Amino acid sequence: MGNKKQFVINLAASLVNFAVNLGIGFAVTPFIVGRVGAEAYGFVGLANNMVGYATLFTIALNSVAGRFITVAWHHGDKRKADGYFSSTLAANVLLALMLSAVAVPLILGLEHVINISPHLVTDVKCLFFFVYLNFVVSALSTVLNVATFVRNKLYLSSLANIAYSLTRVVVMVACFALFPTYVLFVGMATCLGTLVMAGMNFAYTRRLTPELRFRKSAVSWRTTWEMLSSGVWNTVIKLQQILQDGLSLLIANLAISPLHMGYLSIAQVVPNAISGLMGTISGLFSPEQTRLFAQGRPDELFRELASSMRITGFFTNIVFVTLLVNGEAFITLWQPGQDAHMIYVLMVFTMGGFFLSGVAITLQNVPLLVNRLRNYSLAWLGCGVASLALTLACVELTDWGIYAVGAVSQLVSIVANLTFVPIYAARCLHIRRRMFYLIYMQYITATVLAATLGYWAGEAIPVQHDGWPGLLAGCALTAFVTCAVDTLVLLGRRERSVIIRKIVRK
């Protein structure tokens, strides 16, 4: 199968997966909030963030395992690839056991760590337990994702993700319909969905890469250390992410109020979906980028990176501008009875942090691709420390409250993505800096122009936003304008060919 045809299939499956996840998120979030309340819903995001801190101990290995296995595979060294596979799985089992010895007592005494209303204590503890169990399953099964990556059949991973989403929503709705209302159902449904996804990825591994099997004889601590010594810098990046974004809900819970934490958690639903879209589309290019790097073809690698930046930015921009223009009307309909204006402002702040990530996320993966993570990781760690310090200072010294928690870290992200990220990526690839900044300028121009025209179109063609049909019509109008602007300003000839001619014909 040709690379372009394979990419179109992967892209189509990823967009379907994104649409399914986005639709489920939009439908399920008000469903949950309406039953358990904004305060209780806030603990869902907090649980995911706090359990996510445990990834500091697993990301060093799991973040680079796919890269090592893929490079060995394309070099034709199947035995070495199998060693990486088996060693990763064995190390994850050991790490899961060690982390559980800390996590279980912490969950049992959770009410002494965070602020929980007395009537929610047992429910929230059970929620945290299921979220942690979901983390364990995810950590153990991460290495199974490599088969679709090696074979560049990422559409199969999208199918597994869709199965995860559908399982999650069916279990959740069934539990809320048949049993008394508990927020723990959210964690339980997520855990069951992850088990289904892990089962599908296991089947893909057996079918696509039958040579990759767990063999005790292939486990090598020297091999594990080789991956850890490279991936340890991803731990530093993860620590930066926790300092910059992962502590936002915890700060809101401890320094402001559980209710405002709930509003911030609701506001993060859409930006998190945008972040997932960026990562998914950018990830479609990773197998080809890894292959080109392994084969020493720098010119083709640059063209692939440029295409990834433009196409990821294209789809991100459509969602970003559409929500920027129509967001408050959407929040009002989506979360009736809540403080729609506050949630909208918090959503805009959070989305603002992802503004440049539409093109920058591709470049954020370059240090891992070329295995030059140390300086990159330390620079991001500095951003995380600065972000946390500024956020705490603003919460303590100003009356900005929850808005400070939502905005400060995102401003730091914008500055880092505009300055350090493209410069370091260009240095890693030994190319001129302006090559990436040209795409940045196109992206920023397209965003500003699309938002301006989107607002103007909304004024020129008034759409009533007092109901879902009117809102959808307004969103469709803004999305059409943004798509047209992005096609003319952001995309190059190569990207137009992939997105327009190929998708329309297929």
FENFENHU-V980361 format. One line per field, one symbol per residue. phi: phi as a letter, one per 20 degrees, with the letter a starting at -180 (. if undefined). psi: psi as a letter, one per 40 degrees, with the letter a starting at -180 (. if undefined). burial: 1 if it has 9 or more other C-alpha atoms within 8 Angstrom, else 0. A space follows every 10 residues. Layout:
phi=???
psi=???
burial=???
This chain:
phi=.fffffffff ffffffffff ffffffffgf ffgfednfff fgffffffff fffffgedfg effdgfffff ffffenefff ffffffffff ffffffffff feffffffdf fedcecfgfd gfffffgfff ffffffffff egfffffffg eldfffffff fffgfffgff fffffffdcg fcffffffff ffffffffff ffffffeecf fecfcgfefc fffffgfffe fgffffffff fffecfefff fffedcagff gffffffeff gfffffffff ffffefgfff ffffemcfff ffffffffff fffgffffff fffffdffff fgffcfndff ffffffffgf fgfegefgdf ffffefgfge lcdfffffff ffffffffff fffffedcdf lfffffdfff fffgfffedf gfffffffel cffffefffg ffffffffff ffffffffff dgcfdebfgf ffffffffff fffffffeee fefffffffe ffffff
psi=hidddddddd dddddddddd dddddddddd dddddeiddd ddeddddddd ddddededdd dddedddddd dddeeegddd dddddddddd dddddddddd ddddddddfd eedihhidee dddddddddd dddddddddd edeeeddddd effedddddd dddddddddd ddddddddii hheddddddd dddddddddd ddddddddge dgihhddehh dddddddddd eddddddddd dddddeeddd ddddeciddd dddddddedd dddddddddd ddddeddddd ddddefgddd dddddddddd dddddddddd dddddedddd ddddgheigd dddddddddd dddededddd ddddedddde fgecdddddd dddddddddd ddddddeifd bddddddddd ddddddddcd ddddddddef iidedddddd dddddddddd dddddddddd ghhhfeiddd dddddddddd dddddddddd iadddddddc ddddd.
burial=0000111111 1111001101 1101110111 0110011111 1111111111 1101110111 1111111111 1111001101 1111111111 1110110010 0011001001 0001110001 1011111111 1111111111 1111111111 0111111111 1111111110 1100110000 0011111111 1111111101 1101110110 0111000110 0011001101 1111111111 1111011111 1111011111 1111111111 1011111111 1101101111 1111000100 1001111111 1111111111 1111111111 1110100001 0011011111 1111111111 1111011110 0110011101 1111101101 1011100000 1101111111 1111011100 1111111100 0010011011 0111111011 1011101100 0010100001 1011101110 1110111011 1000111110 111000
